[in-house]
Amino acid sequence: MRTTVEPGRPKRPFFEEDNAEGWVAWPNNCIHGIQLATGPHRGRLVIPAFLYKEGETGQVPGVRGGLLYSDDSGSTWRAGAVLRDGSDKVSLVETNDKGEIYVTHRMNTNFTGHRHFARSVDGGLTFNETGAHTDLTDPRLHAGLIRCGETRRMTIASSGDSGHSWEIGPSIDENLSRYSDLAATPGGTVLCVYTNGTRRDRDKVSVARLEPS
């Protein structure tokens, strides 16, 4: 990795390898990545990213959400798929469809009030499908995302068809809350770590345990 400051570029660390279209990238947000378990790119590490290309549009000129990937256990990284103009913080999972990657992300511009998504079938190199879920509202914030067993219903929002449709569940906290991430234990318990408080939505960090039903 190198640290570069060039005219027009944000003052951020950029990874050495650009993608085929000339986008450069750096890690995005306080969120986990994944290692693909199936498909032709099995073993690949994929993490959320911000990508930059001079002359492109974006809330910050040239910057969009996207992916970084590594095929050598994290020794080197390359910029991968790039989301649409206005995209921001990214969460991702591998679905059950031969290594497909499902991405949910925030939109800062071109905002619709719904959660936006994208899919990749080539290991995170490109997105073959993008859109917004009309059944999933979004307050324009980051959201955690994990994959659980196919029959499990998750609190807050759950999908039983690899992110094609979503069902809203009960709230886990009635106080002010904001950023979150999710993890699953081997026993099927879902852990939700998030910021919350009674006066501000970032006064403390809490963990909620969602036991299998």
Stockholm file with secondary structure:
# STOCKHOLM 1.0

chainA/1-213         MRTTVEPGRPKRPFFEEDNAEGWVAWPNNCIHGIQLATGPHRGRLVIPAFLYKEGETGQVPGVRGGLLYSDDSGSTWRAGAVLRDGSDKVSLVETNDKGEIYVTHRMNTNFTGHRHFARSVDGGLTFNETGAHTDLTDPRLHAGLIRCGETRRMTIASSGDSGHSWEIGPSIDENLSRYSDLAATPGGTVLCVYTNGTRRDRDKVSVARLEPS
#=GR chainA/1-213 SS CEECCCTTSCSSEECSBCCTTCCEEEECSSCCCEECCSSTTTTCEEEEEEEECTTCCSSSTTEEEEEEEESSTTSSCEEEEECCTTEEEEEEEECSSTTCEEEEEEESSSCCSEEEEEEESSTTSCCSEEEEEEEEECCSCCCCCCCCCTTCCCSSEECSSTTSSCEECCCSCSSEEEEEEEEECTTSCEEEEEEEESSSTTSEEEEEEECCC
#=GC SS_cons         CEECCCTTSCSSEECSBCCTTCCEEEECSSCCCEECCSSTTTTCEEEEEEEECTTCCSSSTTEEEEEEEESSTTSSCEEEEECCTTEEEEEEEECSSTTCEEEEEEESSSCCSEEEEEEESSTTSCCSEEEEEEEEECCSCCCCCCCCCTTCCCSSEECSSTTSSCEECCCSCSSEEEEEEEEECTTSCEEEEEEEESSSTTSEEEEEEECCC
//
